[in-house]
Amino acid sequence: MFLILNRANLIVCITSVAKRVKQQENGLVALAAEGETATAVYAADNDSFYPLSTPGAWGMETYRVAEVESVPGEVIPGYWYYTGEFFTTPEKEAELKKTKDAEAAALISGITFVTLAESEMIDEVTITEHPDLFVQWDEFWTGSRGAIVQWEGILYRAIHNISHPSENIKPSENAASVKWRRIGSPGEEWPEWSRPILPEDGYVMGDKVTHNSKKWVVSEVGGDGYNVWEPGQYGWTEYVE
């Protein structure tokens, strides 16, 4: 582990990877070769650069790096590090605890919000006001029906379970609403019906779809709680405006 320390030996960052880098004449940053003077250290855990011994090249305060075998669990940025020991004061510890508790409360609040949103217990207007709380979609994403992801600043809800990356498609390429429904888009209230592949891919009570130019609402489900029938055959009620 590595500690990034300021001139007062205050820990500003704890990182598992620290890379010595230099700023080149063209302004770009590159790894410093062995024996070459580094102008900064890159901390991978928070994706930040910390100037070392040449403040003129960076125009900021300088720092130093200390490598340690391990860091006690209670130690966080804001502690001091002297001669191999970690220190704090009662006042500083209380301040750090208050900050840590606030961060934990915010995290719990965010998790609760996501859980309620994915359970459709929060309206979509409110959901779209907090896009940063939801995970970023990627090609390896898997999740359950109802899960919400963010892609290019837009939120999408999974229509079916996606249990393997091979079943995943990019939300923005979801023209037929096969896997995703855009959140906060009135036109997506009645997505096109998609034939379930597995029972758990089926629809649940109250789901709305469009099929054969008609709108349908799930009115019956099987013993497993899912409707896998085609609208117009069984388990659907035509919606008439």
N, C-alpha and C positions, 0 to 999 in steps of 0.2 A: 504494500500500500504506500501511497505517497501523500504527503501533506504539502499544501501550498501555503506559505507563511508570508505575512507582510513584515515590515521592518520592526514591528513591535512583537514579533513572534506570535501574532494572532493567526489562528487557522482560518483561512478563507475558503478552502476547498479540500476535500478528501477524495482521492481518486485512485482507482485500481491501475490506471494506465496514465503515464506522464511521458510526453515526447518532447525532446529538445528541438526547437525550430529556430529558424532565422528569417528575417525579412530581407528579401532581395531588392536590388536596385529598382526593379520594375514594380515594387510594392507587393508582390506576391509572397506568400509564406511557403517555405520548404523545410524538410527535415534537415537538421544540422548534421554533417558527417562527423564521425569520431575524431576528436582532436580539434574540431572547428568550433569557434565561439558561437554560442547560441544567444539569441536576443530575447527569447521567450520560451515558455514551456506550455505545451498544449495538454489540458486535462480532459481526457476522453469522457469521464463520467458526467460532466456538465457541459461538454462541448465548448470550452472557453480557453482563451489564451491569457497568460499572465507574463508581463514583461520581467526580464531578469535584471541584468547588470547594466543595461544601456538604455536608460529612460529616454534619451534623445530620439532614439529610433521609433519609439512608440508614443511618447508624450504623455505617459501615465506613471503612476507609482510603480516601484519595482518590488519584486517578490523573490523568495528563494524556495527551493524544494528540499524536503527532508523525506528520506525513505525509511519506513518503519515496518517491522514484521507484522504487526497487527494494530488495530485501533479498538479500544474498549467500546462496547455497544452504546454507552451513554454519551460518548464524545461526538460532537457535531461541530461544524463551522461556528466559531464564536468562542471556542476554548483557546487557551494558550498552550504552547509546547516549548519547554526548556529542558535541555540536557537529558533528553530521553523520557521526560515526564509530562503528563497532561495536567493543566491547572485551570481552575475557574474561581469565581468568587460567589458567595451566596446571592448577591444582587444580580450578577450576570447569569447564574444558574436559574434564578427565578424568571429572568427576562427570556432566557432561551426556552424554558419550559412553557412559558406563556405563548411564545411563537410556535413552538412545536405542537401545543394543544390546539392552537388556532388552525394550523395546517392540517392536523388530523381531523378536526371538526369539518373543515372545508372538504376534505377527501371523503369523509363519511357522507356529508351532505350531497356531494356529487354522485357517489355510488347510489345513494337512495333515489336521487332524481332520475338517474339512468334506469334503475330497476322499475320505478313507477312509470316512466315513459315507455319502456319496452312492454309493460303490462297494459298499456293503453289506458292508464289512469290519469294521465295529464294530457290536456288538449294540445293539438299540434302547433297552434300559434305560440304557446309557451315553450314547447320543445324547440322550435326553430330559433328561439332567442338565445339558446345555449348550445350552439353546435360544438364548441370545443370540449364539451364533457364526453363526447362520443368518440369511439375508436376510429382511426383512419382505416378505410378499406384498403386491402392489398390482395394480390392473387392467391395468397395462402390462407385467407380468412375463412373460418368455419364458424357456424353458430346456429342457434335455434330460430324457429319461426317467431317473428316479432322483434328480433334483435335489430338494433339501429346502428348504422355506420355513417361515417362522413366521407364524402368524396367530392373534391373540387369545390368545397364550401357548401355543398348541398347534402342534406340528410336523407337517407333511404332506409325503409323498413323491409326486412326479409319476409317474403310472402310464404316461403317454405323453409324447412330445415335444410341447412347446407352442411352436410356432415363430412364432406371431403372436398379439397381444393378443386378437383376435376369438375365438381358441380357448380363451381363459382363462376360468375361472369361479372364484368365491370358494370357497376350501376348505370353509368352514362350510355352503355351499349344495350340497355335493357328495353329496347323499343317496344316489345310486345308485353312488357310487364310480367315476364315469366318468373323472375326471381325476386325483383325488388319493386317497391312502391315508393315513389317520391313523397316525402313528408311535407305537408303544407301546400300541396298543389291540388286545387279543387278538381282538376281534370283527372286525377289519379284516385278519386274516391271509389270509382267503379273500374278497377283494373280488369284486363282481359283474363278470362278463365284459363287456367293452365292445368292440364291433366296430371294429377298426382302420380309420382313414380312409386313411392312407398306409402303405406297407410299414414305414417306420421307427416307426410307431405300434404295431407288432405286439409280441408277447410273446417273451421269450427263454427259453432252457432253464432249467427249474426254477421258472418263475413259477407261482403258484397262483391259481385263480379259482373262483368259484361260478357255475354255469349250469344252468338247468332243475332246480333243487333238488339238484344234485349238485356234488361237489368234483372239480376237475380240476388236473392238473399237466402243464406243457409237457414233452413227451418227444421231439418232433421239430421242427426249424426248417428254413426254406428256405435257399437258397444265400446269402442276404444276412444270415442269422443271426436272422431274425425268423419268428414263427409268426403268420399272419394268418387261420388257419382257425377255424371255430366248434368249440367243444368237442363231441366226439361224432362229428365228421366225420373229422378227420385231425390227427395231431400232438399229441394229448392222451391222457393216461392217467387214467382215473377213480381217484380216491383213495378207498379204503375203509378206514374206521377199525376 
